[in-house]
Amino acid sequence: MASDLVWTNHLEQRLLQRGISRNEAYDAIRHPDQSIRLSSTKWKLIKSYPHKRIVVIAVKQQHQWIILSAWTKNSHSSKSFNQEHPVTRFFRNLLVKGVDTLAHLIKR
């Protein structure tokens, strides 16, 4: 990897947990499809693949990119899980609670 990239321990853990290769993170930084400036030095870099999008948060300091974290999003969905519609979230939670209750009753 290039010497102007700093890979944090946190990033290494997140890549492993989230099934993102170093090459995918590298491509998101070097060749992003979308770049969003979050502050004067912090950037959100997005690289799209056929079945997922890689999102990388990085800070540019003294000609180096310090990569802080990365995650994936389903490329077919424009909203992340936390941004789902409140009614959808309500019914999903209701369904999960119902299944949990049913499973508890069956175990008795």
TIMI-2910 file (N, C-alpha, C, CB; in pm, 1 decimal, decimal comma, always signed):
<rs>
+----------+----------+----------+----------+----------+----------+----------+----------+----------+----------+----------+----------+------+
!      n_x !      n_y !      n_z !     ca_x !     ca_y !     ca_z !      c_x !      c_y !      c_z !     cb_x !     cb_y !     cb_z ! resn !
+----------+----------+----------+----------+----------+----------+----------+----------+----------+----------+----------+----------+------+
!    +83,7 !   -118,4 !     +0,0 !     +0,0 !     +0,0 !     +0,0 !    +88,3 !   +124,9 !     +0,0 !    -95,3 !     -0,3 !   +121,8 !  Met !
!    +31,4 !   +232,1 !    -43,9 !   +106,5 !   +356,1 !    -55,8 !   +145,3 !   +409,9 !    +81,4 !    +25,3 !   +460,2 !   -132,3 !  Ala !
!   +259,3 !   +476,3 !    +88,0 !   +308,9 !   +527,7 !   +215,7 !   +231,6 !   +650,0 !   +262,4 !   +455,8 !   +561,7 !   +204,6 !  Ser !
!   +149,5 !   +708,3 !   +175,6 !    +72,0 !   +824,2 !   +217,8 !    -62,8 !   +783,8 !   +277,8 !    +50,5 !   +918,0 !   +100,1 !  Asp !
!    -83,6 !   +653,5 !   +301,4 !   -204,3 !   +603,1 !   +366,7 !   -169,0 !   +549,0 !   +504,3 !   -272,1 !   +493,6 !   +281,0 !  Leu !
!   -244,0 !   +590,8 !   +604,4 !   -223,8 !   +541,8 !   +740,4 !   -345,5 !   +458,1 !   +777,5 !   -202,3 !   +660,1 !   +842,3 !  Val !
!   -322,2 !   +329,9 !   +804,4 !   -428,7 !   +235,7 !   +839,2 !   -431,2 !   +220,5 !   +990,6 !   -407,9 !    +96,9 !   +769,1 !  Trp !
!   -538,5 !   +263,7 !  +1055,4 !   -547,6 !   +253,0 !  +1200,8 !   -585,4 !   +110,9 !  +1242,3 !   -650,2 !   +353,6 !  +1255,7 !  Thr !
!   -556,5 !    +76,1 !  +1366,9 !   -597,5 !    -53,5 !  +1419,8 !   -749,5 !    -66,6 !  +1416,3 !   -545,1 !    -72,4 !  +1563,5 !  Asn !
!   -817,9 !    +43,0 !  +1447,6 !   -964,3 !    +42,7 !  +1443,1 !  -1013,1 !     +5,8 !  +1303,5 !  -1020,3 !   +180,4 !  +1484,6 !  His !
!   -951,2 !    +64,2 !  +1202,8 !   -990,4 !    +34,7 !  +1065,2 !   -967,6 !   -112,6 !  +1033,1 !   -912,4 !   +123,2 !   +966,8 !  Leu !
!   -853,2 !   -164,3 !  +1070,5 !   -823,5 !   -305,6 !  +1042,8 !   -930,7 !   -396,7 !  +1102,4 !   -684,9 !   -343,5 !  +1098,7 !  Glu !
!   -973,5 !   -367,5 !  +1224,8 !  -1078,1 !   -446,4 !  +1290,6 !  -1209,7 !   -434,2 !  +1215,0 !  -1096,5 !   -401,1 !  +1436,8 !  Gln !
!  -1245,3 !   -312,6 !  +1175,4 !  -1372,2 !   -289,8 !  +1105,7 !  -1374,2 !   -356,3 !   +968,8 !  -1398,1 !   -140,6 !  +1090,6 !  Arg !
!  -1263,1 !   -351,7 !   +897,5 !  -1258,0 !   -417,9 !   +767,0 !  -1283,2 !   -567,5 !   +782,3 !  -1121,9 !   -393,3 !   +698,7 !  Leu !
!  -1219,2 !   -627,0 !   +880,7 !  -1235,5 !   -769,6 !   +905,2 !  -1379,0 !   -802,4 !   +946,2 !  -1137,8 !   -816,3 !  +1013,2 !  Leu !
!  -1434,5 !   -725,6 !  +1040,0 !  -1570,9 !   -748,2 !  +1088,2 !  -1675,0 !   -731,3 !   +977,5 !  -1601,8 !   -653,0 !  +1202,5 !  Gln !
!  -1650,1 !   -637,4 !   +888,1 !  -1751,2 !   -599,6 !   +790,0 !  -1728,4 !   -659,6 !   +651,9 !  -1756,3 !   -451,4 !   +778,5 !  Arg !
!  -1630,7 !   -748,7 !   +641,5 !  -1607,9 !   -818,2 !   +515,8 !  -1560,5 !   -728,9 !   +402,5 !  -1731,7 !   -886,2 !   +474,5 !  Gly !
!  -1478,1 !   -632,2 !   +435,9 !  -1424,3 !   -540,2 !   +336,5 !  -1275,7 !   -570,2 !   +320,1 !  -1447,9 !   -390,7 !   +378,0 !  Ile !
!  -1232,2 !   -588,1 !   +197,0 !  -1089,9 !   -613,2 !   +174,4 !  -1012,6 !   -481,4 !   +179,0 !  -1067,5 !   -684,8 !    +38,5 !  Ser !
!   -883,4 !   -493,2 !   +203,9 !   -797,5 !   -373,4 !   +201,8 !   -799,3 !   -309,9 !    +62,3 !   -651,2 !   -409,5 !   +243,0 !  Arg !
!   -808,1 !   -393,7 !    -41,0 !   -812,1 !   -341,5 !   -177,9 !   -938,1 !   -258,5 !   -202,9 !   -804,7 !   -456,5 !   -278,5 !  Asn !
!  -1051,7 !   -303,8 !   -149,0 !  -1175,5 !   -227,2 !   -165,0 !  -1165,5 !    -92,4 !    -93,3 !  -1295,9 !   -307,3 !   -111,0 !  Glu !
!  -1110,2 !    -93,3 !    +27,9 !  -1091,6 !    +32,4 !   +101,3 !   -993,2 !   +122,9 !    +27,0 !  -1041,2 !     +4,6 !   +245,5 !  Ala !
!   -886,7 !    +63,4 !    -23,8 !   -787,1 !   +138,7 !    -99,6 !   -850,7 !   +204,3 !   -222,6 !   -671,1 !    +46,4 !   -142,3 !  Tyr !
!   -931,1 !   +127,6 !   -296,6 !   -998,8 !   +182,0 !   -415,2 !  -1095,1 !   +293,8 !   -378,7 !  -1073,9 !    +71,5 !   -488,7 !  Asp !
!  -1162,2 !   +280,3 !   -264,0 !  -1254,9 !   +385,1 !   -220,8 !  -1181,1 !   +515,9 !   -193,6 !  -1331,2 !   +340,6 !    -95,1 !  Ala !
!  -1058,8 !   +504,8 !   -144,7 !   -979,2 !   +624,5 !   -115,2 !   -916,0 !   +680,3 !   -242,0 !   -870,1 !   +592,5 !    -11,6 !  Ile !
!   -856,6 !   +594,1 !   -322,6 !   -785,6 !   +638,9 !   -442,6 !   -877,7 !   +675,4 !   -559,4 !   -690,6 !   +531,9 !   -486,8 !  Arg !
!   -988,8 !   +602,7 !   -572,5 !  -1078,0 !   +622,4 !   -687,0 !  -1224,3 !   +623,3 !   -643,4 !  -1055,2 !   +512,8 !   -792,1 !  His !
!  -1262,3 !   +716,9 !   -555,4 !  -1400,8 !   +717,4 !   -508,2 !  -1498,1 !   +758,4 !   -618,1 !  -1415,3 !   +811,0 !   -389,2 !  Pro !
!  -1618,2 !   +702,7 !   -612,2 !  -1724,4 !   +745,6 !   -703,2 !  -1790,4 !   +873,0 !   -650,9 !  -1829,6 !   +633,6 !   -720,7 !  Asp !
!  -1778,3 !   +892,8 !   -519,5 !  -1837,1 !  +1011,1 !   -457,3 !  -1749,1 !  +1052,4 !   -339,6 !  -1984,3 !   +983,8 !   -410,7 !  Gln !
!  -1725,5 !  +1182,8 !   -325,7 !  -1647,9 !  +1237,6 !   -214,3 !  -1730,9 !  +1344,9 !   -146,9 !  -1510,8 !  +1295,2 !   -262,5 !  Ser !
!  -1746,3 !  +1332,5 !    -16,3 !  -1823,3 !  +1431,2 !    +59,2 !  -1732,6 !  +1488,6 !   +167,1 !  -1953,0 !  +1367,8 !   +121,6 !  Ile !
!  -1714,3 !  +1618,9 !   +163,0 !  -1630,4 !  +1684,8 !   +263,8 !  -1713,4 !  +1703,2 !   +390,5 !  -1575,7 !  +1823,1 !   +211,7 !  Arg !
!  -1666,1 !  +1644,2 !   +500,5 !  -1737,5 !  +1653,0 !   +627,7 !  -1686,3 !  +1767,9 !   +714,2 !  -1725,2 !  +1521,9 !   +703,6 !  Leu !
!  -1560,4 !  +1802,3 !   +697,3 !  -1500,2 !  +1916,4 !   +766,5 !  -1380,8 !  +1960,8 !   +682,8 !  -1457,1 !  +1879,8 !   +914,8 !  Ser !
!  -1300,7 !  +2049,1 !   +736,9 !  -1186,7 !  +2098,0 !   +657,9 !  -1086,8 !  +1988,4 !   +623,6 !  -1115,7 !  +2208,4 !   +732,7 !  Ser !
!  -1079,3 !  +1883,6 !   +706,8 !   -984,0 !  +1775,5 !   +680,6 !  -1047,6 !  +1637,1 !   +669,5 !   -881,2 !  +1772,9 !   +788,6 !  Thr !
!  -1172,8 !  +1623,8 !   +709,8 !  -1237,9 !  +1491,8 !   +712,8 !  -1325,6 !  +1471,7 !   +589,4 !  -1322,7 !  +1476,0 !   +840,9 !  Lys !
!  -1314,7 !  +1351,6 !   +531,6 !  -1387,6 !  +1317,1 !   +410,1 !  -1461,5 !  +1185,4 !   +424,4 !  -1293,0 !  +1310,4 !   +292,3 !  Trp !
!  -1574,5 !  +1176,6 !   +357,5 !  -1649,8 !  +1052,3 !   +340,9 !  -1632,1 !  +1014,2 !   +194,1 !  -1804,8 !  +1068,5 !   +381,2 !  Lys !
!  -1570,7 !   +899,4 !   +169,4 !  -1539,1 !   +854,7 !    +34,6 !  -1618,5 !   +728,3 !     +4,9 !  -1386,6 !   +829,9 !    +18,1 !  Leu !
!  -1685,4 !   +725,9 !   -108,4 !  -1775,5 !   +615,1 !   -140,4 !  -1736,1 !   +553,9 !   -273,8 !  -1922,7 !   +662,7 !   -144,1 !  Ile !
!  -1725,8 !   +421,7 !   -273,5 !  -1694,7 !   +345,2 !   -394,8 !  -1804,7 !   +242,4 !   -414,5 !  -1553,8 !   +276,1 !   -385,5 !  Lys !
!  -1865,8 !   +242,9 !   -533,2 !  -1975,3 !   +150,8 !   -562,6 !  -1926,1 !    +30,0 !   -640,2 !  -2085,0 !   +221,7 !   -640,8 !  Ser !
!  -1974,4 !    -85,2 !   -596,4 !  -1952,1 !   -212,2 !   -664,2 !  -2089,2 !   -268,0 !   -699,7 !  -1869,5 !   -312,8 !   -574,8 !  Tyr !
!  -2097,6 !   -373,0 !   -782,2 !  -2229,3 !   -423,1 !   -824,5 !  -2325,9 !   -457,1 !   -710,1 !  -2210,2 !   -544,8 !   -908,3 !  Pro !
!  -2275,6 !   -512,4 !   -599,6 !  -2365,2 !   -555,7 !   -493,0 !  -2345,0 !   -484,5 !   -360,5 !  -2349,3 !   -700,5 !   -472,1 !  His !
!  -2253,6 !   -389,0 !   -355,4 !  -2233,9 !   -316,0 !   -230,9 !  -2161,7 !   -185,0 !   -257,9 !  -2155,4 !   -400,7 !   -129,9 !  Lys !
!  -2174,2 !    -97,2 !   -161,4 !  -2100,6 !    +28,0 !   -164,5 !  -2009,9 !    +31,5 !    -42,8 !  -2196,7 !   +151,0 !   -167,4 !  Arg !
!  -1886,3 !    +71,6 !    -64,1 !  -1789,6 !    +85,2 !    +43,8 !  -1785,6 !   +232,4 !    +82,6 !  -1647,3 !    +32,8 !     +1,5 !  Ile !
!  -1802,3 !   +259,1 !   +211,1 !  -1795,9 !   +395,2 !   +263,3 !  -1675,3 !   +402,8 !   +356,0 !  -1928,7 !   +435,2 !   +338,3 !  Val !
!  -1589,0 !   +499,5 !   +331,4 !  -1467,7 !   +516,6 !   +410,5 !  -1466,0 !   +658,7 !   +466,7 !  -1339,8 !   +488,4 !   +324,8 !  Val !
!  -1431,9 !   +668,7 !   +594,5 !  -1411,1 !   +799,3 !   +656,4 !  -1260,6 !   +815,7 !   +673,7 !  -1488,0 !   +812,5 !   +794,7 !  Ile !
!  -1209,0 !   +926,8 !   +621,1 !  -1064,6 !   +950,7 !   +626,0 !  -1036,7 !  +1097,7 !   +652,9 !   -997,2 !   +906,8 !   +494,3 !  Ala !
!   -921,3 !  +1120,6 !   +712,1 !   -875,4 !  +1255,9 !   +741,7 !   -748,2 !  +1280,5 !   +662,1 !   -851,1 !  +1276,4 !   +895,3 !  Val !
!   -742,3 !  +1395,0 !   +597,0 !   -622,3 !  +1432,8 !   +520,7 !   -538,6 !  +1526,2 !   +607,4 !   -660,0 !  +1501,6 !   +383,7 !  Lys !
!   -417,6 !  +1479,9 !   +645,2 !   -327,4 !  +1559,8 !   +727,5 !   -186,4 !  +1550,5 !   +672,8 !   -331,5 !  +1513,8 !   +874,4 !  Gln !
!   -127,8 !  +1663,6 !   +646,2 !    +11,3 !  +1671,3 !   +601,2 !    +41,0 !  +1571,8 !   +488,8 !   +105,4 !  +1646,1 !   +718,4 !  Gln !
!    -35,9 !  +1575,1 !   +385,1 !    -17,6 !  +1491,5 !   +266,3 !    -34,8 !  +1342,2 !   +292,7 !   +118,1 !  +1515,7 !   +208,8 !  His !
!   -104,6 !  +1308,6 !   +401,4 !   -134,9 !  +1168,7 !   +430,6 !   -284,5 !  +1153,5 !   +453,8 !    -54,9 !  +1118,7 !   +553,9 !  Gln !
!   -337,2 !  +1039,7 !   +411,1 !   -473,8 !  +1002,7 !   +442,9 !   -469,1 !   +911,5 !   +565,0 !   -544,5 !   +932,8 !   +321,3 !  Trp !
!   -537,4 !   +949,8 !   +671,2 !   -552,5 !   +864,4 !   +788,9 !   -693,8 !   +807,2 !   +779,6 !   -528,5 !   +944,5 !   +926,1 !  Ile !
!   -701,3 !   +677,6 !   +756,5 !   -830,6 !   +613,2 !   +735,7 !   -883,6 !   +571,7 !   +872,3 !   -819,1 !   +489,8 !   +638,6 !  Ile !
!   -997,7 !   +627,9 !   +908,5 !  -1052,4 !   +607,2 !  +1042,0 !  -1144,0 !   +486,3 !  +1051,2 !  -1126,8 !   +729,1 !  +1085,5 !  Leu !
!  -1233,3 !   +471,6 !   +954,7 !  -1327,8 !   +361,0 !   +959,8 !  -1384,3 !   +335,3 !   +821,2 !  -1441,2 !   +390,1 !  +1060,0 !  Ser !
!  -1453,2 !   +221,9 !   +807,7 !  -1515,2 !   +186,0 !   +680,3 !  -1632,5 !    +93,2 !   +708,4 !  -1412,2 !   +118,6 !   +583,7 !  Ala !
!  -1731,8 !    +98,0 !   +621,9 !  -1846,4 !     +8,2 !   +631,2 !  -1905,1 !    -12,0 !   +493,3 !  -1953,1 !    +63,4 !   +728,4 !  Trp !
!  -1997,9 !   -104,3 !   +483,8 !  -2062,9 !   -131,5 !   +356,2 !  -2209,5 !    -96,1 !   +365,3 !  -2045,5 !   -278,6 !   +315,4 !  Thr !
!  -2266,2 !    -67,8 !   +249,4 !  -2409,4 !    -47,6 !   +234,5 !  -2453,2 !   -130,9 !   +115,0 !  -2445,8 !   +104,7 !   +216,1 !  Lys !
!  -2572,8 !   -182,7 !   +122,9 !  -2630,7 !   -254,7 !    +10,1 !  -2648,2 !   -154,8 !   -103,2 !  -2767,3 !   -322,9 !    +48,3 !  Asn !
!  -2597,1 !   -184,1 !   -221,1 !  -2603,1 !    -88,5 !   -332,3 !  -2743,8 !    -71,8 !   -386,8 !  -2510,9 !   -132,4 !   -443,8 !  Ser !
!  -2835,6 !   -163,3 !   -351,3 !  -2973,1 !   -152,2 !   -400,0 !  -3059,2 !    -66,2 !   -309,6 !  -3034,9 !   -289,2 !   -413,2 !  His !
!  -3005,3 !    -25,1 !   -196,5 !  -3081,3 !    +53,1 !   -100,1 !  -3014,2 !   +187,7 !    -80,2 !  -3094,2 !    -21,8 !    +33,9 !  Ser !
!  -3090,2 !   +293,8 !    -90,9 !  -3032,6 !   +426,1 !    -71,6 !  -3030,6 !   +465,1 !    +75,5 !  -3110,1 !   +529,4 !   -151,6 !  Ser !
!  -3104,4 !   +392,0 !   +159,2 !  -3109,5 !   +423,9 !   +301,2 !  -3039,1 !   +315,8 !   +381,5 !  -3254,9 !   +439,8 !   +348,3 !  Lys !
!  -2972,6 !   +355,9 !   +484,6 !  -2912,5 !   +257,8 !   +574,4 !  -3018,9 !   +208,7 !   +670,5 !  -2791,6 !   +318,1 !   +651,4 !  Ser !
!  -2987,0 !   +104,6 !   +745,3 !  -3080,5 !    +44,3 !   +839,7 !  -3133,0 !   +148,6 !   +938,3 !  -3013,3 !    -71,2 !   +915,3 !  Phe !
!  -3047,2 !   +237,7 !   +987,6 !  -3087,8 !   +337,3 !  +1086,4 !  -3173,9 !   +447,6 !  +1028,0 !  -2966,7 !   +397,7 !  +1150,2 !  Asn !
!  -3180,5 !   +458,9 !   +897,4 !  -3256,6 !   +564,3 !   +834,3 !  -3388,7 !   +515,0 !   +777,2 !  -3175,3 !   +627,4 !   +726,3 !  Gln !
!  -3429,9 !   +393,9 !   +811,2 !  -3553,4 !   +342,7 !   +755,3 !  -3672,4 !   +422,9 !   +805,7 !  -3570,2 !   +195,3 !   +789,6 !  Glu !
!  -3779,4 !   +416,8 !   +731,6 !  -3900,0 !   +491,4 !   +764,4 !  -3951,8 !   +446,8 !   +901,5 !  -4008,7 !   +471,3 !   +655,0 !  His !
!  -3999,3 !   +540,2 !   +984,5 !  -4046,6 !   +505,0 !  +1118,9 !  -4158,4 !   +400,2 !  +1119,8 !  -4095,0 !   +628,9 !  +1189,0 !  Pro !
!  -4248,2 !   +404,4 !  +1022,4 !  -4356,7 !   +305,2 !  +1017,3 !  -4299,5 !   +166,9 !   +986,8 !  -4462,8 !   +344,6 !   +910,3 !  Val !
!  -4203,9 !   +160,6 !   +895,2 !  -4138,7 !    +33,6 !   +863,0 !  -4067,6 !    -21,2 !   +986,1 !  -4038,8 !    +51,1 !   +746,4 !  Thr !
!  -3993,7 !    +65,9 !  +1055,9 !  -3923,2 !    +24,9 !  +1176,7 !  -4021,6 !    -24,8 !  +1282,8 !  -3839,6 !   +141,4 !  +1231,8 !  Arg !
!  -4136,8 !    +42,9 !  +1299,3 !  -4237,6 !     +1,9 !  +1396,5 !  -4287,0 !   -139,5 !  +1366,4 !  -4355,5 !   +100,7 !  +1396,6 !  Phe !
!  -4325,1 !   -166,1 !  +1240,4 !  -4377,9 !   -297,4 !  +1205,3 !  -4270,6 !   -406,4 !  +1211,7 !  -4438,6 !   -293,0 !  +1066,3 !  Phe !
!  -4146,7 !   -372,3 !  +1176,7 !  -4038,1 !   -469,0 !  +1188,5 !  -4017,9 !   -506,2 !  +1334,4 !  -3907,8 !   -412,8 !  +1128,5 !  Arg !
!  -4014,6 !   -405,7 !  +1423,1 !  -3998,3 !   -432,4 !  +1566,0 !  -4116,2 !   -512,6 !  +1621,3 !  -3983,4 !   -300,8 !  +1643,2 !  Asn !
!  -4237,0 !   -480,3 !  +1576,8 !  -4356,6 !   -552,8 !  +1620,2 !  -4347,7 !   -700,0 !  +1578,3 !  -4484,1 !   -487,6 !  +1561,1 !  Leu !
!  -4305,4 !   -723,4 !  +1456,2 !  -4290,7 !   -859,8 !  +1406,1 !  -4185,1 !   -936,8 !  +1485,2 !  -4254,0 !   -858,0 !  +1257,6 !  Leu !
!  -4073,3 !   -874,4 !  +1512,2 !  -3966,2 !   -939,4 !  +1588,3 !  -4014,6 !   -973,2 !  +1728,7 !  -3840,9 !   -849,0 !  +1595,0 !  Val !
!  -4084,0 !   -879,9 !  +1793,5 !  -4136,3 !   -906,9 !  +1928,0 !  -4238,0 !  -1019,9 !  +1925,1 !  -4200,1 !   -780,5 !  +1987,5 !  Lys !
!  -4322,7 !  -1022,5 !  +1822,2 !  -4421,7 !  -1128,9 !  +1809,3 !  -4357,0 !  -1264,9 !  +1792,5 !  -4513,1 !  -1101,4 !  +1692,6 !  Gly !
!  -4255,5 !  -1272,6 !  +1711,3 !  -4183,8 !  -1399,4 !  +1690,4 !  -4114,3 !  -1441,7 !  +1818,8 !  -4080,6 !  -1386,4 !  +1575,5 !  Val !
!  -4053,0 !  -1346,3 !  +1889,3 !  -3987,3 !  -1378,2 !  +2016,8 !  -4088,2 !  -1431,0 !  +2118,9 !  -3915,9 !  -1253,7 !  +2073,0 !  Asp !
!  -4205,1 !  -1367,9 !  +2125,9 !  -4309,5 !  -1412,2 !  +2218,6 !  -4357,3 !  -1552,1 !  +2182,7 !  -4427,9 !  -1314,0 !  +2217,9 !  Thr !
!  -4379,7 !  -1575,7 !  +2055,2 !  -4423,0 !  -1705,8 !  +2009,9 !  -4318,8 !  -1813,9 !  +2042,5 !  -4450,7 !  -1702,1 !  +1860,3 !  Leu !
!  -4193,2 !  -1783,7 !  +2019,2 !  -4086,2 !  -1878,5 !  +2049,2 !  -4080,1 !  -1907,3 !  +2199,6 !  -3950,7 !  -1824,1 !  +1999,5 !  Ala !
!  -4101,9 !  -1803,2 !  +2281,4 !  -4102,0 !  -1821,7 !  +2427,3 !  -4218,1 !  -1911,8 !  +2469,8 !  -4111,3 !  -1684,7 !  +2499,7 !  His !
!  -4335,2 !  -1892,5 !  +2409,2 !  -4451,9 !  -1974,6 !  +2442,5 !  -4431,1 !  -2120,1 !  +2400,2 !  -4578,0 !  -1917,8 !  +2375,5 !  Leu !
!  -4368,7 !  -2140,3 !  +2289,1 !  -4345,2 !  -2276,9 !  +2239,2 !  -4246,2 !  -2349,8 !  +2329,9 !  -4292,0 !  -2273,9 !  +2092,9 !  Ile !
!  -4148,2 !  -2279,8 !  +2383,9 !  -4045,6 !  -2340,6 !  +2469,5 !  -4102,9 !  -2387,0 !  +2603,6 !  -3932,1 !  -2241,3 !  +2493,5 !  Lys !
!  -4215,6 !  -2330,3 !  +2646,0 !  -4275,2 !  -2367,5 !  +2774,8 !  -4316,2 !  -2507,0 !  +2772,9 !  -4392,0 !  -2281,7 !  +2809,3 !  Arg !
+----------+----------+----------+----------+----------+----------+----------+----------+----------+----------+----------+----------+------+
</rs>
